[in-house]
Amino acid sequence: MKALKIVVFILLALLAIFLVSPLFMPGEMFVERNATLTAPPEVIWDQVNCLENWEKWDVWHQDTNMVSTYSGPECGVDAKNSWTYTNMEGGGAQTIIESKEYSYIKTFLEFQDMGTAEAELMLEKTEEGTKVSWNIKSDSPYPLMRWINTFLVKPGVETAYESGLANLEELTKDMKAIPYSTGEITIKEVESVHALAIRSVVEMDGMEEAMGSAFGQLMGYIETKGMQIAGYPFAIWYVWDGELFEFDNCIPTDKKIPGKDVIKSLDTYAGKVVTVTHKGDYSSTYYSWEAVENYVKENGLEVNGNPWETYITDPQTEPDPSKWITELYWPIK
């Protein structure tokens, strides 16, 4: 009987420790780490605002058992990474919910049964480079999650954040910013033009080859038909989800004729558009497209068709990418 009382006493003591101790633990887990990196904000920006780039520096994304699936835009608001594991059950997701160019992103994290969290990355230009502040916060429900977050999760996050910032410094310290500029965004009316087009469906690394091949075929077909090119080449975008890109490579012509095989004949959109001129390498047009998209949202405009971009500069005659000019158009009602 005495032994039983001792066992009961021990169990009650353990239960008391389990229930009482969390009362003195924080109801929210918060971790923040800061580091000053060598590179300027415009260099670091792509590595944090484009989730797929996290695989290059973030400790958790370098887990070889982690399988990531990216959806939404490649970078910025609504870009999403969902993951599972090959060696255990479970997974999670991270979605960018706020993005301010060169200065701030906020992400929402989902950990299935383990709850959710919000994380922020802030970039501040300094004389030494860029001060990066990275934090995360999540609720710690009483009592179990307070134990878990305090003694298991928080120490792991602190270590991962410190290593991640060190990796980010190593990745970006010798990188150079891609020079580009975004002109003034305006609204105007455009007229329809006739064009010949070839559809491409490719991944990111296949875009340059696909465009070169398509424009070459189109120019050859136009020449054999005795037609004249009536404007700059352009591309109409249908899918751009970060993994797959679907677009029409188009060349305007002075008269209409039927297409043949993969070459189709089309008339472009006529009506109101939001437009801007982008100057710089094609890889940097993302920033100007993001500016156009933000303009549409902030002004309560309604999209009315597929966007397109017109290539004013011929890379074969202008070798300096910083001087390339591309005009962007997004139809609105």
C-alpha positions in Angstrom: 0.0 0.0 0.0 2.9 2.3 0.9 4.5 1.6 -2.4 1.3 2.4 -4.2 1.1 5.8 -2.4 4.6 6.5 -3.5 3.8 5.7 -7.1 0.7 7.9 -7.0 2.7 10.7 -5.5 5.3 10.5 -8.2 2.7 10.5 -10.9 0.9 13.5 -9.4 4.2 15.3 -9.1 5.1 14.6 -12.7 1.6 15.7 -13.8 2.0 18.8 -11.8 5.3 19.6 -13.4 3.8 18.9 -16.9 0.8 21.1 -16.3 2.2 23.9 -14.0 5.6 24.5 -15.8 4.0 25.5 -19.1 2.1 28.3 -17.2 5.4 30.1 -17.0 6.4 29.4 -20.6 5.5 31.9 -23.4 2.2 31.4 -25.2 3.9 32.3 -28.5 7.2 31.1 -29.9 9.3 33.9 -31.4 12.8 33.6 -32.9 14.7 36.4 -34.7 18.2 36.4 -36.1 20.1 39.2 -37.8 23.1 39.4 -40.0 24.8 42.0 -42.1 25.5 40.6 -45.6 28.0 41.9 -48.1 25.7 42.1 -51.1 23.2 44.9 -51.7 19.5 44.3 -51.2 18.7 44.1 -55.0 21.1 41.1 -55.2 19.8 39.3 -52.1 16.2 40.0 -53.1 15.8 37.2 -55.7 17.2 34.6 -53.3 14.4 35.3 -50.7 11.5 36.5 -52.8 11.7 33.4 -55.2 10.9 30.3 -53.1 12.7 27.9 -55.3 16.0 29.7 -54.6 15.7 28.8 -51.0 17.1 25.4 -51.9 20.4 27.2 -52.4 20.8 28.5 -48.9 18.0 27.5 -46.4 19.0 24.6 -44.2 15.5 22.9 -44.2 15.3 23.0 -48.0 18.6 21.2 -48.2 17.1 18.1 -46.5 17.6 15.4 -49.1 14.4 13.6 -47.9 12.3 16.7 -48.6 10.3 16.7 -51.9 9.1 20.2 -52.8 6.3 21.1 -55.3 6.1 24.8 -56.3 2.9 26.4 -57.4 1.6 29.9 -58.2 4.0 32.6 -59.5 7.7 32.0 -59.5 8.3 34.9 -57.1 6.4 37.3 -54.9 2.9 37.2 -53.5 1.1 33.8 -53.8 4.3 31.9 -54.7 4.0 28.6 -52.8 6.2 25.7 -51.8 4.5 22.5 -50.6 6.6 19.6 -49.3 6.5 16.0 -48.2 9.2 13.6 -46.9 10.4 10.3 -48.3 11.5 9.0 -44.9 8.4 9.8 -42.8 4.8 11.0 -42.8 3.9 14.6 -42.8 4.9 17.7 -44.7 4.0 21.4 -44.9 3.7 24.5 -47.1 5.1 28.0 -47.3 3.3 30.8 -49.1 4.5 34.4 -49.6 1.6 36.6 -48.5 3.4 40.0 -48.6 6.2 41.3 -50.8 7.8 44.7 -50.9 10.6 45.0 -53.5 14.1 44.9 -52.1 12.9 45.3 -48.5 10.3 42.8 -47.1 8.6 39.5 -47.5 6.1 37.8 -45.2 5.3 34.1 -45.5 2.6 31.9 -44.0 3.7 28.4 -43.0 1.6 25.3 -42.5 2.9 22.3 -40.6 -0.2 20.0 -40.7 -0.9 18.8 -37.1 1.9 21.0 -35.7 0.0 24.2 -36.5 0.9 27.3 -38.5 3.4 30.1 -38.2 4.3 33.5 -39.9 7.8 34.5 -40.8 9.3 37.7 -42.0 12.5 38.6 -43.8 13.5 42.3 -43.8 16.3 43.8 -45.9 17.9 47.2 -44.9 20.6 48.8 -47.0 23.7 49.7 -44.9 27.2 51.1 -45.6 28.5 47.5 -45.2 25.9 45.9 -47.4 22.5 44.7 -46.2 21.2 44.1 -42.7 18.9 41.0 -42.9 16.4 40.4 -40.1 14.6 37.0 -40.2 12.0 36.1 -37.7 9.2 33.5 -37.1 6.3 33.4 -34.7 3.7 30.8 -33.9 1.2 30.1 -31.2 2.2 27.7 -28.4 -1.0 26.1 -27.1 -1.0 25.0 -23.5 0.4 22.7 -22.4 2.0 20.2 -24.8 3.0 22.7 -27.6 4.7 25.0 -25.0 7.0 22.1 -24.0 7.7 21.2 -27.6 8.3 24.7 -28.9 10.4 25.8 -25.9 12.7 22.8 -25.7 12.6 21.2 -29.2 11.5 23.6 -31.9 12.9 26.9 -30.8 16.6 25.7 -30.4 16.4 24.1 -33.8 15.0 27.2 -35.5 17.7 29.4 -33.9 20.4 27.1 -35.3 18.8 26.8 -38.7 18.3 30.6 -39.0 21.9 31.3 -38.1 23.2 28.7 -40.6 20.8 29.9 -43.3 22.0 33.5 -43.0 25.6 32.4 -43.2 24.7 30.3 -46.3 23.0 33.3 -47.8 26.1 35.4 -47.3 28.3 32.8 -49.0 25.8 32.5 -51.9 25.4 36.2 -52.6 28.7 37.9 -51.6 30.2 37.8 -55.1 26.9 38.2 -57.0 26.3 41.3 -59.1 22.9 43.0 -59.5 21.1 42.7 -62.8 20.7 46.3 -64.2 17.2 47.1 -65.3 14.7 49.9 -65.1 10.9 50.0 -65.2 9.3 53.0 -67.0 6.1 54.8 -66.1 3.0 52.6 -66.0 0.2 53.9 -68.2 -3.2 52.9 -69.6 -3.9 53.2 -73.3 -5.9 51.8 -76.2 -4.2 49.4 -78.7 -5.4 48.2 -82.1 -5.4 44.6 -83.2 -2.7 43.4 -85.5 -2.4 40.3 -87.6 0.4 37.9 -86.9 1.7 34.4 -87.5 2.5 32.4 -84.4 4.0 29.1 -83.0 3.0 27.8 -79.6 5.7 26.7 -77.1 5.3 24.8 -73.9 8.6 24.5 -72.1 10.4 24.7 -68.8 12.4 27.8 -67.8 15.7 26.6 -69.1 14.1 25.8 -72.5 12.6 29.2 -73.2 15.5 30.8 -75.1 15.9 27.9 -77.4 12.2 27.6 -78.0 11.8 31.3 -78.9 14.9 31.3 -81.2 13.6 28.3 -83.1 10.0 29.6 -83.4 11.0 33.1 -84.6 13.4 31.5 -87.1 10.6 29.3 -88.5 8.2 32.2 -88.7 10.6 34.5 -90.6 11.4 31.7 -93.0 7.7 31.1 -93.7 7.0 34.8 -94.1 9.8 35.0 -96.6 8.5 32.1 -98.7 5.0 33.6 -98.8 6.3 36.9 -100.1 5.0 38.8 -97.1 6.5 41.6 -95.1 7.2 41.8 -91.3 4.9 44.6 -90.0 6.3 45.2 -86.5 8.4 43.8 -83.7 8.2 40.2 -82.6 6.2 39.5 -79.4 5.1 36.7 -77.1 1.6 36.1 -75.7 1.7 34.4 -72.3 -0.9 31.8 -71.2 0.9 29.8 -68.4 3.8 31.0 -66.2 3.6 28.9 -63.0 7.3 28.8 -62.3 7.7 25.2 -63.7 6.0 25.3 -67.0 5.6 28.2 -69.5 3.1 28.2 -72.4 3.2 31.1 -74.9 2.8 32.0 -78.5 5.8 33.3 -80.4 4.4 35.9 -82.8 5.6 38.0 -85.7 3.1 40.6 -87.2 2.6 40.6 -91.0 1.4 43.0 -93.5 -1.4 40.7 -94.8 -3.4 37.7 -93.7 -2.7 34.2 -94.9 -3.5 30.8 -93.4 -0.9 29.1 -91.2 0.6 25.7 -91.9 1.4 22.8 -89.6 2.6 24.3 -86.3 2.3 27.9 -87.6 -1.1 29.5 -87.0 -2.7 32.7 -88.0 -4.2 35.1 -85.4 -5.4 38.6 -84.7 -4.3 40.2 -81.4 -6.4 41.9 -78.7 -7.8 45.3 -79.4 -8.8 47.6 -76.5 -7.6 49.0 -73.2 -4.3 47.9 -71.7 -1.9 48.6 -68.8 1.5 49.0 -70.3 5.1 49.8 -69.3 8.5 49.9 -71.0 11.2 47.6 -69.4 14.9 48.2 -70.0 17.3 45.4 -69.2 18.0 41.7 -69.6 14.9 39.5 -70.3 15.5 37.7 -67.0 14.7 40.9 -65.2 11.3 41.6 -66.9 9.8 39.8 -63.9 10.2 43.0 -61.9 8.3 45.1 -64.4 5.6 42.5 -64.7 5.2 42.5 -60.9 4.9 46.3 -61.0 2.2 46.0 -63.7 0.3 43.4 -61.7 0.5 45.5 -58.5 -0.8 48.5 -60.4 -3.8 46.5 -61.7 -4.6 45.3 -58.1 -4.0 48.6 -56.4 -6.2 50.5 -58.9 -9.1 47.9 -58.8 -8.7 47.1 -62.5 -10.1 44.0 -64.1 -7.9 41.8 -66.3 -9.4 41.2 -69.8 -7.1 38.7 -71.5 -3.7 37.3 -71.8 -0.6 39.6 -71.3 2.1 39.9 -74.0 5.5 41.5 -74.4 7.0 43.0 -77.5 10.7 42.8 -78.1 11.9 46.2 -79.4 15.6 45.4 -79.3 17.3 42.7 -81.3 19.9 40.9 -79.1 21.9 40.0 -82.2 22.5 43.7 -83.0 22.7 45.0 -79.4 25.1 42.8 -77.3 24.6 44.8 -74.1 21.5 43.3 -72.2 21.2 46.4 -70.0 20.1 48.3 -73.2 17.5 45.8 -74.3 14.0 47.3 -74.5 10.8 45.3 -74.0 7.2 46.7 -73.9 4.8 44.9 -71.6 1.0 44.9 -72.1 -1.8 43.6 -69.9 -5.4 43.8 -71.2 -8.0 45.4 -68.9 -11.7 46.2 -69.1 
